[in-house]
Structure formats: C-alpha cells, structure tokens
Amino acid sequence: MGYLLVNAHVPAQTVRDGEILIQVVEGRLDKVTVTGNRRYSSTFIERHLARLGRDSSLRESVLERSLLILNEYPYLSVNALLQAGQSPGTTDLVIRAEERSPFSGSLSYDNFGSKSSSRSRAGLMLETGSLLLTGDQLTLRGVTGLDQLDLERLSYGRIDYLIPLGYDGTKVGFYYTNSRYESGEELGALDINGKSDLLGLYVTHPLYRRLTQRLDVKFGFDYKNLTDYILDETWSRDRIRVFSLGVSYDFVDDYRGRTNLAFTAHRGVRDLFDGSGRSDPGVSRKGADGSFSKYNLDVSRIQMLPGNSFLILRGEGQLSADRLFVVEQFSLGGMGSVRGFDASCCNGDSGYFVSAELQTSPFFPEKSIFGRRIGDMFKLAFFGDHGGVFLNDPEPGESRDDYLSSLGSGVRLSPGNSFAVRLDWAVPRKKDRFNARHAEIYVSAAWNF
C-alpha cells in the first residue's frame, strides 16, 4: 500500500474458472536531484532522503516523512516532482528547494506583566538559521518593563540554540534564561527583588510524520537557580534540578478541526549539582524537597465553524503529590490563564485550567480591502475561563483550594501579514458574581519582520 512507482494492469487473456491475471509492474527510483538550494547543500538534503534508496519502489509515507522533516528546518521549503528516468521502468525524483532570508524577528508590546513590577512591557525576538551548522536555529528573546525604564525593575532574556542530530529529524537543543524583577507600589518600602538563572538541555525526535499528523517525543534536563531578596537579605533560594520526558500528538481531522495533545512527566533530583535537598531551610515554600514528581497534560483544539468563525478550546492540568517550589507550582491568573485576574495570583501543587473562545467576523467577512478579506483582518472574540488549584499540606492560614472564573470579549486585528493587535476585556467572578468594576484589560501588538 502507498507505493508511488507500482502499476497494475490486466493484460489480454482468456478467463478460466473465474480467475483473472493482474500484472504488477514495479518501477525503480533512479536519480535524486536537488534544485534551488543555496545555503542548504544538496548533500544535506539528499541525506534526509536516504531511506528512499533502501526502498527503490518509493513508498509514499517514506517520501512524505522526509519532505516534512526537511520543511521543519528554518527558512527552507521543499517539494518533490517525479519524472521519467533515462532507463525503462525508472523514475527520477527532483527536490525543488526554496530558501528565504535567514533572518527574522518581531517587536512587541503588551500589558501582561505584574502590577507590582511593570504592567507594560516591550519585547524583541531575533532568529536566524544555519549560523554555525547547516540546519541549526538560534533564537534570542528579550523583555523589559516600560512602567519605569530600569532593567533591574523587570528584565527577561533567553537564548535558544537547536541543532540537527543526524538526518531523521532528531534535534538537540540548549537554552539559557536570565530574569530580574523588583517590586514597586505598596511593596516598594520592603525592597523586594529577585533573580533567576535557568538553563536546559533537551533532545527531540519525530516518532511519526504525515501531512495531517505528527507525534514527537522530548527528553530534557533543567537547571534552575532562583533567589528572592527582602531589605537586601536573602528571603528564599531554590536550586532545582529536574528531568522531564514528554510526548505530543497533533492531528487534523475530517471535521474541520485541529487537536494538540501533550503530556510531560517531571522528576526533580535532590542534591544534584549543588541542588536543593530534603527540606532545606530558606526555600520558596516551607517543606519543598528537591526530589519531587509532577505530571502535566495540555489539550487544545481549533474547530472551524460556519460563517467565518472558529472555536478555540483549551485545557491544562498538573498533578503532584509533593510540596512543590513556587516556580514548579500550577498558577492561575493573567493573560493565557483566567484573564479576569492578575498574573499568577493563585498557585497550587496541582491544578487545572479550561477555556473556550469564539472568534467571529460578523461584518462583511468576504469583502476585501487593500487586497485582504475583512474576515481575515477583523474578528470579535467572546471567551470564558475557569481554573482551580490545590495545595498539599497547606500551612495555617493557607487555603487548600482556590477557584477562579472570568468572562470577557475582545477584538483581533490583523491589518497586514506582519502586524497584529489584540484587545481583551475580562470580568472576574468574585463573591459569587461577575463584577465589571474589577475587569482586567489586556492590550498587545506585534510586528513581525
């Protein structure tokens, strides 16, 4: 099944006893030629097609996997053309490559930050590919607060570097993150500030690739050091060393929808590389242990609907039986969570979050302005968010569980392919009623280049 170079035909014959002879002609793959490539060498591309040489009849699934893996490299697009070979019964494969500029980036603004440090933020992302090795990818990200132009008040920087390992889609990645914050407003007198340094190493591999399905596995190790200060004294210090193993599955179905499932298991190891041990003093949460386990499940679906509308469904969950460091806890509140509340206002060792958002274009969606459909440029959004968190062994005065809910609406603007604006208005549910006086307003804008 799925052989591209196999033909079957019924030759002229006399049918006897109901038996029919079907003649199968198996073609052979002869030459592979690469055209249009510049930075990606022909040898690099051809090695991703090595499986085809071991299967000269050219199975569709093998070719499709190879092409999809090649198309995942930065700034590279490839497609295949089959044409008659020089010898009878042979076929040549022509790989047509198209390479884009090896540099891209984005500038962004949002007010998703914490009220105590800086609500308004500016961000910059720069990305390039094939910098040191063919197929590698380097990404630089930076965020700073705008309420006060002070990098000590709020700053975040991250570097990611990803390189291919072999020619079957396996990749090795490294990241480093540095962040600083300083609380203001009513907390300014306490001089609360903190810093964090995180670095990690991970390996990813595509277990399965088809045009409408992908299955990936990821194994990683994270090294995290986080310190908080009050009045120039160390308030807490976490040294977390954690291994993770995850699997993700993404598919498009026949019901005009796309679903993504991701499961990750995390295991912290105490005392590794000077990491936190058993019940060390001075950690961010009393009784937190360097040895812990937690499990995360993320589910999302985008469902196309009639009338230029679609529905976004999301669900996230975390389960742990341990007392976790604050950074390892499940948090609620802010953009990307329960939007009617401040960022990370509730935390727990275990928790869940669900969200539904309808986006629709009610005004002349098929009409075009400046060559773009109104339905692609303008959408109204209506959403509801809900979540809960649960603490293991809460301290006196701590709540064992908390629940948040909010409703809201918004606008999505995309006047061009490289520019987008988003506005959300979210009303929280407090004291068993939704109160618009406490609504949160989120604004973001991004320009891609």
Buried (B, 14 or more C-beta within 10 A) or exposed (E): EEBBBBEEEEEEEEEEEEEEEEEEEEBBBBEBEBEBBEBBEBEBBBEBBEBBEEBBBBBEBBBBBBBBBBEBBBBBBBEBEBEEBEEEEBBBBBBBBEBEEBEBBBBBBBBBBBEBBBBBBBBBBBBBBBBEEBBBBBBBBBBBBBBEEBEEBBBBBBBBBBBBEEBBBBBBBEBBBBBBBBBBEEBEEEEBBBBBEBBBEBBBBBEEBBEEEBBBBBEBBBBBBBBBBBEEEEBBBBBBBBBBEBBBBBBBEEEEBBBBBBBBEBBBBBBBEEBBBEEBEEBBBEBBBBBBBBBBBBBBBBBEEEEBBBBBBBBBBBBBEBBBBBBBBBBBBBBBBBBBBBBBBBBBBBBBBBBBBBBBBEEEBEEEEEEBBBBBBBBBBEBBBBBBBBBBEBEEEEEEEBBBBBBBBBBBBBBEEEBBBBBBBBBBBBEEEBEEEBBBEBBBBBBBE
